[in-house]
Amino acid sequence: MARDVESKQLLYAMTSAYTAPEGEIAGIGVVIKAARHHTLRKIAATVPAQDRVIAAYEAISAALREAREMGARALIVYTDCETVIGQLNRTVRVEPGQLARHLEARSLLNQFHRAEIAPVSPGQNDAARLLAFEAWEQEAPDGNARQLDLPLAFTGTG
C-alpha cells in the first residue's frame, strides 16, 4: 500500500487539444503517467470550444482534476500550447474570453503541493494529440473530419 501512495506523489500529464476551423467543438487528450513514466490513465473528451487556447486550458484542467482525484501531491503538466504556458507563467497577456479558464486552471494548480506547466515537443506528445483528434473526430459533423498529421516514429526494425 505504501508503494501505491508513494507512486502517486508525483505524476506527469501530457495534454493536447484539437480544434478545427469553423468548428463548434474541440477534442482534448490527456495521458497521465507515473513517476516511472508508465501510463496510468488516458482521457479523450470533447468540449464546446472554438479557440485552441480555451481547449488547451480544458485539457490542462481535466489533467489537474484527474491527478487530484488519483491522490497526486505533485504534478508536471506538459502542453503543446505555448500561449497557455506563457499565460500561466505570467509572461503573456490573458485575453478576456480566456480569463475564466485561466483562473480555473490557476486555482487547480494551487491545490497541489507542487505543480508546474511545461512545454512538450509534438513528437513527445503524440499519444495526447491522437486522443484529442479521435475525440473530436467522433463528434465532428460528417464531412468535416480531417486527417491528423503525425510524424512517423522510427521503430528501429529493418
C-alpha positions as CSV (number, residue, x, y, z in Angstrom):
1,M,0.0,0.0,0.0
2,A,2.8,2.4,0.8
3,R,4.3,1.9,-2.7
4,D,0.9,2.8,-4.3
5,V,0.7,6.1,-2.3
6,E,4.4,6.9,-3.0
7,S,4.0,6.3,-6.7
8,K,1.2,8.8,-6.9
9,Q,3.0,11.5,-5.1
10,L,4.4,12.8,-8.4
11,L,2.6,12.4,-11.7
12,Y,3.2,13.6,-15.2
13,A,0.4,14.6,-17.6
14,M,0.7,15.1,-21.3
15,T,-2.1,17.3,-22.7
16,S,-3.3,18.4,-26.1
17,A,-6.3,19.9,-27.8
18,Y,-7.6,19.7,-31.3
19,T,-9.7,22.4,-32.9
20,A,-10.9,22.6,-36.4
21,P,-11.6,25.9,-38.3
22,E,-15.2,26.9,-38.0
23,G,-15.8,24.1,-35.5
24,E,-18.1,24.4,-32.5
25,I,-16.3,21.7,-30.5
26,A,-12.7,20.7,-29.6
27,G,-11.2,17.4,-28.7
28,I,-8.9,17.1,-25.7
29,G,-6.5,14.4,-24.9
30,V,-4.7,13.7,-21.6
31,V,-2.3,11.0,-20.7
32,I,-1.3,10.7,-17.0
33,K,1.9,8.9,-16.3
34,A,3.5,7.7,-13.0
35,A,7.0,8.9,-11.9
36,R,8.5,5.9,-13.7
37,H,6.7,7.1,-16.9
38,H,4.2,4.2,-17.3
39,T,0.7,5.3,-18.3
40,L,-1.9,5.3,-15.6
41,R,-4.9,7.0,-17.3
42,K,-6.0,8.3,-20.6
43,I,-8.7,10.8,-21.2
44,A,-10.3,11.7,-24.5
45,A,-13.3,14.1,-24.5
46,T,-14.9,16.9,-26.4
47,V,-15.5,20.4,-25.0
48,P,-17.5,23.3,-26.5
49,A,-14.7,25.5,-27.7
50,Q,-13.6,27.1,-30.9
51,D,-10.5,28.7,-29.6
52,R,-7.4,26.4,-29.3
53,V,-6.2,28.2,-26.2
54,I,-9.5,27.6,-24.4
55,A,-9.4,24.0,-25.4
56,A,-5.9,23.6,-24.2
57,Y,-7.0,25.1,-20.8
58,E,-9.8,22.5,-20.7
59,A,-7.2,19.7,-21.3
60,I,-5.0,21.0,-18.5
61,S,-7.9,21.4,-16.1
62,A,-9.0,17.8,-16.9
63,A,-5.5,16.6,-16.1
64,L,-5.3,18.6,-12.9
65,R,-8.7,17.3,-11.7
66,E,-7.9,13.7,-12.5
67,A,-4.5,13.8,-10.9
68,R,-6.0,15.3,-7.7
69,E,-8.6,12.5,-7.6
70,M,-5.8,10.0,-8.0
71,G,-4.1,11.4,-4.9
72,A,-1.2,13.1,-6.5
73,R,0.6,15.7,-4.4
74,A,2.9,17.0,-7.2
75,L,2.2,17.2,-10.9
76,I,4.1,18.3,-14.0
77,V,1.6,19.1,-16.8
78,Y,3.1,19.2,-20.3
79,T,1.2,21.0,-23.0
80,D,1.9,21.9,-26.7
81,C,0.1,25.3,-26.4
82,E,2.8,27.9,-25.8
83,T,0.2,30.6,-25.3
84,V,-1.2,28.8,-22.2
85,I,2.3,28.3,-20.9
86,G,3.0,32.0,-21.2
87,Q,-0.3,33.0,-19.6
88,L,0.1,30.7,-16.6
89,N,3.7,31.8,-16.2
90,R,2.5,35.5,-16.4
91,T,4.6,36.4,-19.5
92,V,1.7,36.5,-21.9
93,R,-1.5,38.6,-21.5
94,V,-4.7,36.6,-20.9
95,E,-7.5,37.6,-23.3
96,P,-10.8,38.4,-21.7
97,G,-12.5,35.4,-23.3
98,Q,-9.9,33.1,-21.8
99,L,-9.9,34.6,-18.3
100,A,-12.4,32.1,-16.7
101,R,-10.5,29.1,-18.0
102,H,-7.2,30.7,-16.9
103,L,-8.4,31.3,-13.4
104,E,-9.9,27.8,-13.1
105,A,-6.5,26.3,-14.1
106,R,-4.6,28.5,-11.7
107,S,-6.9,27.5,-8.9
108,L,-6.5,23.8,-9.7
109,L,-2.7,24.3,-9.8
110,N,-2.8,25.8,-6.3
111,Q,-4.3,22.7,-4.9
112,F,-1.1,20.7,-5.3
113,H,2.0,20.8,-3.1
114,R,4.0,21.3,-6.3
115,A,2.6,21.8,-9.8
116,E,4.1,23.2,-12.9
117,I,3.2,23.7,-16.6
118,A,5.9,22.8,-19.1
119,P,6.2,22.8,-22.9
120,V,6.4,19.5,-24.8
121,S,7.5,18.9,-28.3
122,P,4.9,17.4,-30.7
123,G,6.9,14.2,-31.1
124,Q,6.8,13.5,-27.3
125,N,3.1,14.3,-27.2
126,D,1.7,12.1,-29.9
127,A,-0.5,10.0,-27.6
128,A,-2.3,13.0,-26.2
129,R,-2.6,14.6,-29.7
130,L,-4.1,11.4,-31.1
131,L,-6.6,11.2,-28.2
132,A,-7.7,14.8,-28.8
133,F,-8.1,14.2,-32.5
134,E,-10.0,11.0,-32.0
135,A,-12.4,12.6,-29.5
136,W,-13.1,15.5,-31.9
137,E,-13.5,13.1,-34.9
138,Q,-16.2,11.1,-33.2
139,E,-18.2,14.3,-32.5
140,A,-17.4,16.1,-35.8
141,P,-20.2,16.6,-38.3
142,D,-19.9,14.4,-41.3
143,G,-17.5,15.6,-43.9
144,N,-15.5,17.9,-41.6
145,A,-13.1,15.2,-40.3
146,R,-9.5,15.8,-41.4
147,Q,-6.5,13.5,-41.3
148,L,-4.3,14.2,-38.3
149,D,-0.7,14.7,-39.4
150,L,1.6,12.8,-37.0
151,P,5.3,12.3,-37.7
152,L,6.3,8.7,-38.3
153,A,8.2,7.1,-35.5
154,F,11.3,5.2,-36.2
155,T,10.9,1.8,-34.8
156,G,14.5,0.6,-35.3
157,T,13.4,-2.5,-37.2
158,G,14.6,-3.2,-40.7
